[in-house]
Amino acid sequence: MKLYRFLTGPDDSSFCHKVTVALNKGWLLHGPPTYAYDVETRTMRCGQAVYKEVDGEYRPDIKLGEY
């Protein structure tokens, strides 16, 4: 089955580390990163879609971060 996650975070090194952890767990990048201005916090936010092929059958209760 193919799993999909959308990682988000502030535009700083913590976001880069979050994506790096996912890549080292076997997740693959899906498209380019996105950036948006958060008016409420007056900061830039980042997003990156990732996916991973795993054995098994999809269930809505799967905890994607555990893969």
TIMI-2910 file (N, C-alpha, C, CB; in pm, 1 decimal, decimal comma, always signed):
<rs>
+----------+----------+----------+----------+----------+----------+----------+----------+----------+----------+----------+----------+------+
!      n_x !      n_y !      n_z !     ca_x !     ca_y !     ca_z !      c_x !      c_y !      c_z !     cb_x !     cb_y !     cb_z ! resn !
+----------+----------+----------+----------+----------+----------+----------+----------+----------+----------+----------+----------+------+
!    +84,4 !   -116,8 !     +0,0 !     +0,0 !     +0,0 !     +0,0 !    +88,9 !   +123,1 !     +0,0 !    -96,0 !     -0,2 !   +121,0 !  Met !
!    +37,4 !   +230,7 !    -48,4 !   +110,6 !   +356,8 !    -50,1 !    +55,3 !   +447,5 !    +59,6 !   +100,5 !   +425,7 !   -189,7 !  Lys !
!   +144,8 !   +500,6 !   +143,8 !   +106,7 !   +592,0 !   +251,0 !   +147,7 !   +734,2 !   +213,7 !   +171,5 !   +549,7 !   +385,6 !  Leu !
!    +72,9 !   +832,1 !   +258,9 !    +97,7 !   +973,5 !   +227,6 !    +93,5 !  +1054,1 !   +356,3 !     -6,6 !  +1028,1 !   +125,1 !  Tyr !
!   +186,8 !  +1146,5 !   +368,3 !   +187,2 !  +1240,6 !   +481,2 !   +220,5 !  +1378,6 !   +428,3 !   +289,1 !  +1197,4 !   +591,9 !  Arg !
!   +170,7 !  +1480,5 !   +496,6 !   +208,0 !  +1618,0 !   +465,2 !   +270,2 !  +1676,8 !   +591,1 !    +84,0 !  +1703,0 !   +416,4 !  Phe !
!   +400,5 !  +1697,0 !   +586,2 !   +474,7 !  +1750,6 !   +699,8 !   +469,6 !  +1902,4 !   +696,5 !   +621,1 !  +1700,9 !   +698,8 !  Leu !
!   +449,7 !  +1964,9 !   +811,7 !   +447,4 !  +2110,4 !   +819,0 !   +530,6 !  +2157,1 !   +937,2 !   +302,7 !  +2162,8 !   +830,4 !  Thr !
!   +570,4 !  +2282,5 !   +932,0 !   +645,0 !  +2339,6 !  +1042,4 !   +691,3 !  +2479,5 !  +1009,8 !   +763,1 !  +2252,6 !  +1077,3 !  Gly !
!   +756,9 !  +2543,1 !  +1105,8 !   +810,0 !  +2676,9 !  +1083,1 !   +925,3 !  +2672,3 !   +983,2 !   +856,5 !  +2739,7 !  +1215,6 !  Pro !
!   +951,1 !  +2783,5 !   +919,0 !  +1060,5 !  +2792,2 !   +821,7 !  +1191,8 !  +2807,4 !   +897,2 !  +1039,2 !  +2911,6 !   +722,6 !  Asp !
!  +1236,3 !  +2698,1 !   +959,0 !  +1365,0 !  +2696,9 !  +1029,9 !  +1423,2 !  +2556,0 !  +1025,9 !  +1348,4 !  +2745,3 !  +1177,6 !  Asp !
!  +1531,3 !  +2534,9 !  +1095,7 !  +1599,0 !  +2405,6 !  +1088,5 !  +1514,5 !  +2292,1 !  +1144,8 !  +1730,4 !  +2412,2 !  +1162,5 !  Ser !
!  +1418,6 !  +2320,1 !  +1234,4 !  +1336,3 !  +2211,7 !  +1289,3 !  +1253,3 !  +2145,0 !  +1179,5 !  +1243,6 !  +2265,4 !  +1400,3 !  Ser !
!  +1207,7 !  +2223,7 !  +1082,9 !  +1133,4 !  +2165,4 !   +971,3 !  +1224,7 !  +2077,8 !   +887,0 !  +1070,1 !  +2275,6 !   +884,5 !  Phe !
!  +1344,9 !  +2124,4 !   +860,6 !  +1440,9 !  +2045,6 !   +782,9 !  +1472,6 !  +1914,0 !   +853,8 !  +1570,4 !  +2126,1 !   +759,5 !  Cys !
!  +1485,8 !  +1919,3 !   +985,4 !  +1512,4 !  +1796,5 !  +1061,4 !  +1393,2 !  +1700,9 !  +1053,0 !  +1543,6 !  +1829,9 !  +1209,3 !  His !
!  +1270,5 !  +1753,7 !  +1057,4 !  +1150,2 !  +1669,9 !  +1047,5 !  +1148,2 !  +1595,5 !   +913,8 !  +1021,9 !  +1756,2 !  +1063,0 !  Lys !
!  +1179,0 !  +1666,6 !   +806,1 !  +1181,6 !  +1604,2 !   +673,7 !  +1296,5 !  +1503,7 !   +666,2 !  +1195,9 !  +1711,7 !   +562,2 !  Val !
!  +1412,5 !  +1538,1 !   +720,8 !  +1528,5 !  +1448,4 !   +719,8 !  +1497,8 !  +1318,6 !   +793,0 !  +1650,0 !  +1517,0 !   +783,5 !  Thr !
!  +1430,9 !  +1326,9 !   +907,1 !  +1392,5 !  +1205,9 !   +981,6 !  +1302,8 !  +1118,2 !   +894,2 !  +1319,6 !  +1243,1 !  +1114,7 !  Val !
!  +1204,2 !  +1178,8 !   +829,2 !  +1113,6 !  +1102,6 !   +743,0 !  +1190,4 !  +1035,6 !   +629,2 !  +1003,7 !  +1194,1 !   +686,1 !  Ala !
!  +1282,1 !  +1108,3 !   +566,2 !  +1360,1 !  +1050,6 !   +456,5 !  +1443,8 !   +932,6 !   +504,9 !  +1450,8 !  +1157,1 !   +393,5 !  Leu !
!  +1500,4 !   +944,0 !   +623,1 !  +1582,3 !   +836,2 !   +677,2 !  +1499,9 !   +717,0 !   +724,6 !  +1665,6 !   +887,9 !   +790,9 !  Asn !
!  +1368,5 !   +734,1 !   +736,8 !  +1279,3 !   +622,6 !   +768,1 !  +1220,4 !   +561,5 !   +641,2 !  +1166,8 !   +669,1 !   +861,0 !  Lys !
!  +1267,9 !   +607,5 !   +525,2 !  +1224,9 !   +549,0 !   +399,0 !  +1115,6 !   +622,8 !   +325,2 !  +1180,1 !   +413,9 !   +422,9 !  Gly !
!  +1068,4 !   +736,9 !   +379,5 !   +968,8 !   +816,9 !   +309,3 !  +1036,3 !   +886,0 !   +191,6 !   +902,3 !   +920,9 !   +404,7 !  Trp !
!   +962,4 !   +910,7 !    +84,4 !  +1013,4 !   +976,0 !    -35,5 !   +942,1 !  +1108,8 !    -55,6 !   +995,8 !   +885,4 !   -159,3 !  Leu !
!  +1015,0 !  +1207,0 !   -109,1 !   +954,3 !  +1337,7 !   -136,3 !   +851,4 !  +1324,9 !   -247,4 !  +1062,1 !  +1441,9 !   -174,6 !  Leu !
!   +742,1 !  +1396,5 !   -232,7 !   +637,7 !  +1400,2 !   -335,3 !   +616,8 !  +1546,7 !   -373,4 !   +503,1 !  +1333,8 !   -284,4 !  His !
!   +683,2 !  +1588,1 !   -478,8 !   +672,3 !  +1726,4 !   -523,3 !   +762,4 !  +1819,5 !   -444,3 !   +529,5 !  +1773,0 !   -512,8 !  Gly !
!   +759,5 !  +1947,9 !   -480,0 !   +844,1 !  +2046,9 !   -412,9 !   +784,4 !  +2091,0 !   -279,5 !   +864,6 !  +2168,4 !   -503,0 !  Pro !
!   +865,2 !  +2151,2 !   -193,5 !   +811,6 !  +2204,8 !    -68,3 !   +723,7 !  +2326,5 !    -97,5 !   +926,7 !  +2242,8 !    +29,1 !  Pro !
!   +638,8 !  +2360,1 !     -1,4 !   +554,0 !  +2478,7 !    -14,0 !   +584,0 !  +2573,6 !   +101,2 !   +402,9 !  +2439,9 !    -15,9 !  Thr !
!   +558,1 !  +2699,9 !    +79,1 !   +579,8 !  +2802,8 !   +180,3 !   +457,7 !  +2893,7 !   +183,9 !   +709,5 !  +2884,5 !   +151,2 !  Tyr !
!   +421,1 !  +2935,5 !   +302,7 !   +308,2 !  +3027,4 !   +316,5 !   +331,8 !  +3117,1 !   +437,4 !   +173,8 !  +2949,6 !   +330,7 !  Ala !
!   +280,3 !  +3236,7 !   +428,9 !   +292,1 !  +3330,6 !   +539,8 !   +175,7 !  +3309,7 !   +635,6 !   +295,8 !  +3477,0 !   +488,7 !  Tyr !
!   +205,3 !  +3289,5 !   +762,9 !   +103,8 !  +3274,4 !   +867,2 !    +77,6 !  +3412,3 !   +927,3 !   +149,5 !  +3171,6 !   +977,8 !  Asp !
!    -35,0 !  +3470,0 !   +892,0 !    -67,8 !  +3606,0 !   +936,0 !    -77,7 !  +3613,7 !  +1088,0 !   -199,5 !  +3652,6 !   +872,5 !  Val !
!   -133,3 !  +3509,9 !  +1150,0 !   -154,2 !  +3511,1 !  +1294,6 !    -22,5 !  +3517,5 !  +1372,3 !   -232,4 !  +3387,8 !  +1336,5 !  Glu !
!    +76,2 !  +3438,6 !  +1329,8 !   +205,4 !  +3436,8 !  +1400,5 !   +310,8 !  +3524,9 !  +1333,7 !   +257,5 !  +3294,4 !  +1409,4 !  Thr !
!   +274,9 !  +3578,6 !  +1217,1 !   +368,3 !  +3662,5 !  +1139,3 !   +498,9 !  +3590,3 !  +1108,8 !   +398,4 !  +3791,9 !  +1214,7 !  Arg !
!   +486,1 !  +3462,9 !  +1069,3 !   +603,4 !  +3382,3 !  +1034,4 !   +574,6 !  +3304,5 !   +906,6 !   +641,3 !  +3285,4 !  +1150,2 !  Thr !
!   +679,3 !  +3258,3 !   +843,8 !   +666,8 !  +3170,3 !   +727,4 !   +653,4 !  +3027,2 !   +776,0 !   +789,0 !  +3185,1 !   +631,5 !  Met !
!   +567,6 !  +2951,1 !   +708,7 !   +546,5 !  +2809,9 !   +738,9 !   +585,6 !  +2727,7 !   +616,4 !   +398,0 !  +2782,3 !   +779,9 !  Arg !
!   +636,6 !  +2607,8 !   +639,1 !   +678,7 !  +2518,3 !   +530,9 !   +591,7 !  +2394,0 !   +530,0 !   +827,7 !  +2479,5 !   +545,7 !  Cys !
!   +582,9 !  +2331,5 !   +414,8 !   +513,4 !  +2204,3 !   +401,5 !   +584,3 !  +2118,0 !   +299,1 !   +366,4 !  +2225,6 !   +361,8 !  Gly !
!   +581,2 !  +1987,2 !   +322,6 !   +641,0 !  +1893,8 !   +227,4 !   +560,8 !  +1764,8 !   +229,7 !   +791,0 !  +1866,7 !   +260,7 !  Gln !
!   +513,4 !  +1724,5 !   +112,8 !   +443,3 !  +1597,0 !   +100,7 !   +546,5 !  +1485,5 !    +86,7 !   +345,1 !  +1597,8 !    -20,8 !  Ala !
!   +519,9 !  +1373,5 !   +153,9 !   +605,8 !  +1254,8 !   +144,6 !   +515,6 !  +1132,2 !   +130,0 !   +699,9 !  +1241,5 !   +270,8 !  Val !
!   +572,1 !  +1026,7 !    +71,2 !   +497,2 !   +901,8 !    +57,5 !   +590,7 !   +784,3 !    +79,0 !   +429,2 !   +892,5 !    -81,2 !  Tyr !
!   +528,2 !   +667,3 !   +103,3 !   +606,6 !   +547,4 !   +130,3 !   +524,6 !   +425,1 !    +90,4 !   +648,4 !   +540,1 !   +280,5 !  Lys !
!   +588,6 !   +329,9 !    +24,7 !   +526,3 !   +201,9 !     -9,1 !   +556,6 !   +103,5 !   +103,6 !   +578,0 !   +147,3 !   -147,7 !  Glu !
!   +453,1 !    +40,0 !   +158,2 !   +469,1 !    -58,6 !   +265,4 !   +377,5 !   -177,2 !   +239,1 !   +438,6 !     +4,2 !   +404,1 !  Val !
!   +408,6 !   -287,9 !   +303,2 !   +321,4 !   -405,1 !   +295,2 !   +197,7 !   -382,0 !   +379,5 !   +395,3 !   -532,7 !   +341,4 !  Asp !
!    +92,6 !   -453,4 !   +348,4 !    -28,0 !   -446,5 !   +428,8 !   -142,9 !   -382,0 !   +354,7 !     -1,2 !   -371,5 !   +555,3 !  Gly !
!   -252,2 !   -368,9 !   +427,5 !   -374,2 !   -312,1 !   +371,7 !   -409,7 !   -185,5 !   +449,0 !   -490,9 !   -414,8 !   +376,3 !  Glu !
!   -454,1 !    -84,1 !   +379,1 !   -485,9 !    +44,2 !   +441,8 !   -604,3 !    +32,8 !   +536,9 !   -515,3 !   +148,8 !   +335,5 !  Tyr !
!   -589,7 !    +99,9 !   +651,5 !   -697,0 !   +116,7 !   +748,9 !   -692,1 !   +261,9 !   +795,9 !   -682,8 !    +15,5 !   +870,2 !  Arg !
!   -805,2 !   +325,4 !   +818,5 !   -805,5 !   +465,0 !   +862,3 !   -739,0 !   +489,3 !   +997,4 !   -945,4 !   +513,8 !   +868,4 !  Pro !
!   -723,3 !   +387,5 !  +1078,8 !   -662,4 !   +405,6 !  +1210,5 !   -510,6 !   +389,3 !  +1210,3 !   -722,4 !   +308,0 !  +1307,1 !  Asp !
!   -449,6 !   +375,2 !  +1093,7 !   -303,5 !   +363,1 !  +1083,9 !   -238,4 !   +492,1 !  +1134,5 !   -259,5 !   +333,4 !   +936,6 !  Ile !
!   -137,1 !   +477,8 !  +1217,1 !    -60,3 !   +593,7 !  +1264,7 !    +58,2 !   +609,8 !  +1169,9 !    -12,2 !   +575,6 !  +1415,8 !  Lys !
!    +45,1 !   +703,7 !  +1076,4 !   +144,5 !   +719,3 !   +970,0 !   +283,9 !   +751,5 !  +1023,2 !   +100,8 !   +828,1 !   +874,8 !  Leu !
!   +292,9 !   +826,5 !  +1131,5 !   +422,4 !   +862,3 !  +1187,0 !   +500,6 !   +745,1 !  +1241,4 !   +404,4 !   +961,8 !  +1293,7 !  Gly !
!   +435,4 !   +631,8 !  +1261,5 !   +503,9 !   +513,0 !  +1312,5 !   +574,1 !   +434,8 !  +1201,6 !   +404,8 !   +422,7 !  +1384,0 !  Glu !
!   +552,1 !   +470,8 !  +1077,2 !   +616,6 !   +398,6 !   +965,9 !   +748,9 !   +461,5 !   +930,9 !   +526,1 !   +396,3 !   +842,3 !  Tyr !
+----------+----------+----------+----------+----------+----------+----------+----------+----------+----------+----------+----------+------+
</rs>
